[in-house]
């Protein structure tokens, strides 16, 4: 399949506060005539330390760095569950996994997210937006739960993770029952994705995204770009193979950075960069059992756990004229807040179904006196509520629970081994102890009691 055949057929924007003139008494500002565009870049299993500016890297990532230079770096961005399907459903619905019942990572042909929960695409379509998703879907693989039925007029990519295929490193017989298919606008265009196709995924998604931007530059749009990489198995196109000098993982990171650059360049060429909010993040932390094929995080544990190595993701937001460039924020917010915040900016009606996120735009824009709308954020693994984080991001309470921890790392695409550990009731001060090493529950019993009451409130609502 050629790259050109993947170009699936979007534009617009925000005419932001244009100054008309001045009087001796006041400044008159023109209201935006149209809502802003949204570009949502969602990586798969990327680590906190995989990109500059979050950490020094052995390979260059100048386009991600440009996003930071022209926008804001958010150090306390959380997902409510550090696994593929649960994280994506929360992002697109503004709901906790306990509400949607989308837990963990769904297999092929799974029902996924029920249609009674509206997606970001459906909400913005009703507002007149052009909508597209190019990449990994993974929240439903049935006719009424795939992208065309869930508010995305254009789509291409995989319905689930790229390791759910006949070459799975641990269980090829099971996963081989399901051909890994490539879809374009609701139709299968590659019946069985092979090792020859996978190196082109990042390129195909990016080319489709750039084409969408140019075609829809005259109307508001939502571009959702959930990359398959750097989820294992790792692949990159021939032009990036060996380019990083830091192994295959570095090559993959450089290609993702290239993709970010292509998006930014397309927005510039279409002259809509100032009208577009770009959000860059990951669904969860790195899958560390894959050793040199996994990313890095400075925090405790990683993907598949409720520790910050799993649920705290790197996040950058650029919105010229609205977000101060070159800034850094410690304000906590979560992926469940994206939908209501975008609704606020777009002037869209919220979905009729209940949602758990809140509009956090004043916090993101750094407005003086902004207050946090959440007293807490809950985090879970699969169907187990594991704890809560205070809304200000300082305190984290772990309820007693088991968790997986790495025993032996894998190498070159082969998985390592986990072992099970347990944590008791624990309170961590994430400001003084971001690595979650010192249990301070005895020193701050009142804080622990308050967070326990929040956890019990969440449990009664979603895990009765």
C-alpha positions in Angstrom: 0.0 0.0 0.0 1.4 3.4 -1.0 1.5 6.4 1.3 -0.6 8.3 -1.1 -3.4 5.8 -0.7 -3.6 6.5 3.0 -4.2 10.1 2.6 -7.7 10.3 4.0 -9.6 13.3 3.6 -10.0 18.9 7.4 -9.2 22.9 8.6 -10.0 26.0 10.6 -9.4 28.1 13.7 -9.6 30.9 16.1 -9.5 34.5 15.2 -8.2 35.3 18.6 -8.9 38.6 20.3 -7.9 41.0 17.6 -7.3 44.5 18.8 -9.4 47.0 16.9 -8.2 50.2 18.4 -7.8 52.2 21.5 -9.8 55.0 23.2 -8.7 57.2 26.1 -10.9 55.0 28.3 -10.6 51.4 27.2 -9.1 49.0 24.7 -11.7 47.4 22.4 -11.1 43.8 21.5 -12.9 41.8 18.7 -14.3 38.5 19.8 -13.1 35.4 17.9 -15.5 34.8 14.9 -14.7 31.1 14.9 -13.6 28.6 17.5 -10.0 27.3 17.7 -8.6 24.2 16.0 -7.4 21.4 18.2 -4.5 19.1 17.5 -4.2 16.2 20.0 -0.9 14.2 19.7 -1.2 11.1 21.9 1.8 8.8 22.0 1.7 5.1 23.1 3.9 4.2 26.0 6.3 7.1 25.7 8.4 7.8 28.8 8.6 11.1 30.7 12.3 11.4 29.9 12.1 10.5 26.2 12.0 14.0 24.9 13.7 17.3 25.4 12.8 19.5 27.3 11.8 17.0 30.0 15.2 15.4 30.2 18.5 15.3 28.2 18.3 12.7 25.5 21.0 10.9 23.4 19.1 11.9 20.3 17.7 15.3 19.2 14.0 16.2 19.5 14.0 19.8 18.2 10.3 19.9 17.2 9.1 18.8 20.6 11.4 21.3 22.1 9.9 23.9 19.8 6.5 23.1 21.3 7.9 23.8 24.7 9.6 27.0 23.6 6.4 28.3 22.1 4.0 26.9 24.7 3.9 25.6 28.3 5.4 22.5 29.8 3.0 20.9 32.3 4.9 18.8 34.9 1.8 17.3 36.7 -0.4 15.9 33.9 -2.1 12.6 34.9 -4.0 9.8 33.2 -6.5 7.9 35.5 -5.2 4.5 34.4 -1.9 3.6 32.9 -3.0 1.2 30.2 -4.0 1.6 26.6 -7.8 1.4 26.2 -8.7 2.8 29.6 -6.4 5.8 29.1 -7.8 6.5 25.6 -11.4 6.2 26.7 -10.9 8.6 29.5 -9.2 11.2 27.2 -12.0 11.0 24.6 -15.0 11.0 27.1 -13.8 13.0 30.1 -14.9 10.0 32.2 -13.1 7.8 34.7 -12.7 4.1 33.7 -15.1 3.2 36.6 -17.8 5.1 34.8 -17.3 3.9 31.3 -16.2 0.4 32.4 -13.4 0.6 29.9 -10.5 -1.0 31.8 -7.0 -2.2 30.7 -6.2 -3.0 27.1 -9.0 -4.5 25.0 -8.3 -7.4 22.5 -9.4 -7.4 18.9 -13.2 -7.4 18.2 -13.9 -6.1 21.6 -17.0 -4.0 22.2 -15.0 -1.2 23.8 -16.6 2.1 24.7 -20.4 2.0 24.6 -22.0 4.6 22.3 -24.0 6.1 25.2 -20.8 7.9 26.2 -20.1 10.7 23.8 -16.6 11.3 22.5 -14.7 14.5 21.9 -15.2 13.9 18.2 -19.0 13.7 18.6 -19.1 16.8 20.8 -17.1 18.9 18.4 -18.9 17.6 15.3 -22.1 18.9 16.8 -20.3 22.3 17.0 -19.5 22.2 13.3 -16.0 20.9 13.5 -14.2 18.7 10.9 -12.9 15.7 12.8 -10.3 13.1 12.1 -8.3 10.4 13.9 -5.2 9.0 12.3 -3.5 6.3 14.3 -4.3 3.7 17.0 -8.0 3.7 18.1 -8.2 0.9 20.7 -11.6 1.8 22.3 -13.8 -0.4 20.2 -13.6 -2.8 17.3 -17.2 -3.3 16.3 -19.1 -1.3 13.6 -20.8 1.0 16.1 -17.7 1.5 18.2 -15.1 2.2 15.5 -14.1 5.8 14.6 -16.7 6.6 11.8 -19.5 5.8 14.2 -17.9 7.8 17.1 -17.6 11.3 15.7 -14.6 11.1 13.4 -15.5 11.8 9.8 -12.0 10.8 8.6 -9.8 8.0 10.0 -7.0 5.7 9.2 -4.9 3.3 11.3 -5.1 0.3 13.6 -8.1 -0.7 15.7 -5.8 -1.9 18.5 -2.2 -2.3 19.6 0.4 -3.1 17.0 1.7 -6.1 19.0 -1.7 -7.9 18.8 -0.6 -9.9 15.8 0.9 -13.2 14.7 4.4 -12.1 15.7 3.6 -11.4 19.3 6.8 -12.1 21.4 5.0 -14.0 24.1 1.7 -15.5 22.7 1.8 -15.6 18.9 -0.7 -18.5 18.7 -3.4 -16.5 20.5 -2.9 -13.2 18.8 -2.4 -14.8 15.4 -6.1 -15.7 15.3 -6.8 -12.0 14.6 -5.3 -10.4 11.5 -3.8 -7.0 12.4 -5.8 -4.8 9.9 -5.2 -1.3 8.6 -8.4 0.7 8.2 -9.2 3.8 6.1 -12.5 5.6 6.6 -14.3 2.5 7.9 -12.9 0.1 5.4 -10.0 -2.4 5.7 -7.3 -1.5 3.2 -4.6 -3.9 4.4 -6.0 -7.2 5.5 -2.9 -8.4 7.3 -0.3 -5.9 8.5 3.2 -7.4 8.1 6.7 -6.4 9.3 7.0 -4.6 5.9 4.0 -2.3 6.7 4.7 -1.4 10.3 7.8 0.8 9.5 5.4 3.1 7.6 2.8 3.6 10.3 4.2 6.9 11.7 4.7 8.2 8.1 1.2 7.2 7.0 -0.5 8.8 10.1 1.6 12.0 9.6 0.9 12.4 5.9 -2.8 11.9 6.5 -2.7 14.6 9.3 -0.9 17.1 7.1 -3.3 16.6 4.3 -6.2 17.0 6.6 -4.8 20.3 7.9 -4.4 21.8 4.5 -7.9 20.7 3.3 -9.7 22.0 6.3 -7.8 25.2 7.0 -10.9 27.3 6.4 -13.1 25.7 9.1 -12.6 24.6 12.7 -11.1 21.1 13.1 -10.2 18.4 15.6 -7.2 16.4 14.6 -6.5 13.5 16.9 -3.2 11.8 16.2 -2.7 8.7 18.5 0.6 7.2 17.3 1.1 3.5 17.5 4.7 4.1 18.5 6.7 3.7 20.7 4.6 0.8 21.8 6.4 -2.5 21.0 7.1 -3.9 18.5 9.2 -0.9 17.5 9.4 0.1 13.9 10.6 3.2 12.0 10.8 4.1 8.4 14.1 3.5 6.5 15.0 7.2 6.6 15.2 7.1 10.4 16.7 3.6 10.8 20.1 4.0 12.6 19.8 7.8 12.5 19.8 8.4 16.2 22.9 6.5 17.1 21.0 5.4 20.2 19.4 2.2 19.0 16.0 1.5 17.6 14.2 3.3 20.4 16.1 6.5 19.6 15.3 6.1 15.9 11.6 5.8 16.7 11.7 8.9 18.9 13.4 10.9 16.2 10.7 9.9 13.7 7.9 10.9 16.2 9.7 14.2 16.6 9.8 14.6 12.8 6.1 14.0 12.8 5.5 16.8 15.3 7.6 19.0 13.0 5.5 18.2 10.0 2.3 19.1 11.9 3.8 22.4 13.1 5.0 23.2 9.6 1.6 22.4 8.1 -0.1 24.8 10.5 2.4 27.5 9.6 1.9 26.9 5.9 -1.8 27.0 6.3 -1.4 30.2 8.3 -3.5 28.9 11.2 -0.9 28.3 13.8 -2.2 31.2 15.9 -5.7 29.7 15.8 -4.7 26.2 16.9 -4.2 24.6 20.3 -1.6 21.7 20.1 -1.5 19.3 23.0 1.3 16.7 23.1 1.3 13.8 25.6 1.3 10.0 26.1 -1.3 7.5 27.2 0.9 6.3 30.1 4.4 5.7 31.1 6.9 3.3 29.5 6.6 -0.5 29.2 9.8 -1.1 31.0 9.7 -4.9 30.7 11.0 -4.4 27.2 14.3 -3.0 28.4 16.2 -1.2 25.6 12.9 -1.0 23.6 11.2 1.0 26.3 11.3 4.6 27.3 12.5 6.1 30.5 10.8 7.8 33.4 12.4 9.3 36.5 9.4 8.3 38.6 8.5 5.2 40.5 7.5 2.1 38.5 5.9 2.5 35.0 3.1 1.4 32.7 0.4 -0.7 34.3 0.8 0.7 37.8 -0.7 3.6 39.8 2.7 5.0 40.7 3.7 8.2 38.9 5.9 6.3 36.5 2.7 4.9 35.1 0.1 7.7 35.4 2.2 10.9 35.1 2.8 11.7 31.4 4.9 14.4 29.7 2.6 17.2 28.5 3.1 20.3 26.3 0.4 22.7 25.2 0.9 25.5 22.6 -1.8 28.0 21.9 -0.3 31.3 20.6 -1.7 34.4 22.3 -3.4 32.3 24.9 -0.6 30.3 26.6 2.5 32.1 27.6 5.5 30.8 25.5 8.5 29.2 27.2 6.7 28.6 30.5 6.5 25.7 32.9 3.5 24.9 35.1 3.2 22.6 38.2 -0.6 22.9 38.1 -2.1 19.4 38.2 -4.7 18.3 35.7 -5.8 15.1 34.1 -6.8 13.7 30.7 -10.4 13.6 31.9 -10.3 17.4 31.9 -9.4 17.7 28.1 -13.0 17.3 26.8 -14.7 19.9 29.1 -11.8 22.3 28.6 -12.0 22.0 24.8 -15.8 22.4 25.1 -15.2 25.7 26.9 -12.8 27.0 24.2 -15.0 25.8 21.3 -18.2 27.1 22.8 -19.6 23.5 22.5 -22.3 21.9 24.6 -21.1 19.3 27.0 -22.3 15.7 26.3 -25.6 14.8 27.9 -24.1 11.8 29.7 -22.3 12.5 33.0 -18.6 13.4 32.8 -16.0 13.5 35.5 -13.6 16.1 34.1 -13.8 19.8 34.6 -12.9 22.9 32.6 -9.4 23.7 33.7 -8.6 26.4 31.1 -7.9 29.2 33.7 -5.3 26.9 35.3 -3.7 26.0 31.9 -3.6 29.6 30.8 -2.0 30.7 34.1 -4.7 33.2 35.0 -4.1 34.9 38.3 -6.4 33.7 41.1 -7.5 30.5 39.2 -8.7 27.8 41.5 -8.7 24.1 41.0 -12.2 22.6 40.3 -11.2 19.1 41.5 -10.7 18.2 45.2 -9.0 15.0 44.0 -8.2 12.7 41.1 -8.6 9.0 41.4 -6.3 6.4 39.8 -6.8 2.7 39.2 -5.3 -0.3 37.6 -7.8 -2.6 35.7 -10.8 -2.8 38.0 -9.0 -1.9 41.2 -9.2 1.6 42.7 -5.6 2.2 44.0 -5.8 5.7 45.4 -6.3 9.4 44.9 -4.2 12.5 44.3 -5.2 15.9 45.8 -6.4 18.4 43.2 -3.4 20.6 43.8 -1.1 17.7 42.9 0.8 17.7 46.2 -0.6 14.7 48.1 -1.0 11.2 46.9 -2.7 8.4 48.9 -2.2 4.8 47.9 -4.8 2.4 49.3 -3.4 -1.1 50.0 -3.0 -2.9 46.7 -0.7 -5.3 44.8 1.3 -4.0 41.9 3.7 -5.3 39.3 7.4 -4.4 39.5 10.2 -5.3 37.1 12.3 -8.4 38.0 14.3 -8.9 34.8 14.2 -6.5 31.8 13.9 -7.8 28.3 16.1 -6.9 25.3 15.7 -6.2 21.6 11.9 -6.7 21.5 11.7 -9.6 24.0 9.7 -9.1 27.2 11.3 -9.3 30.6 9.7 -10.7 33.8 7.6 -8.9 36.4 7.0 -9.9 40.0 4.2 -8.9 42.3 4.8 -6.5 45.2 2.4 -4.9 47.7 2.0 -1.4 49.1 0.1 -0.7 52.3 -1.9 2.5 53.1 0.6 5.2 52.2 0.7 9.0 51.8 3.3 10.7 49.7 4.2 14.4 49.5 4.8 14.7 45.7 6.4 18.1 46.1 9.2 17.0 48.4 9.1 13.3 47.4 8.1 12.9 43.7 9.6 9.4 43.6 7.0 8.1 46.2 9.7 6.7 48.6 8.8 8.1 52.0 5.4 7.3 53.6 4.4 10.4 55.6 1.0 9.2 56.8 2.1 9.3 60.4 3.1 13.0 60.1 0.0 14.1 58.2 -2.9 12.0 59.5 -5.5 14.7 58.7 -4.4 14.8 55.1 -4.6 11.0 54.9 -8.1 11.0 56.4 -9.3 13.6 54.0 -8.0 11.7 51.0 -9.3 8.4 52.3 -12.8 10.0 52.4 -12.4 11.0 48.8 -11.3 7.5 47.8 -14.3 6.0 49.6 -16.5 8.5 47.8 -15.1 7.4 44.5 -15.3 3.7 45.4 -19.0 3.9 46.4 -19.8 5.7 43.1 -17.9 3.5 40.7 -16.9 0.2 42.5 -19.9 -0.6 44.7 
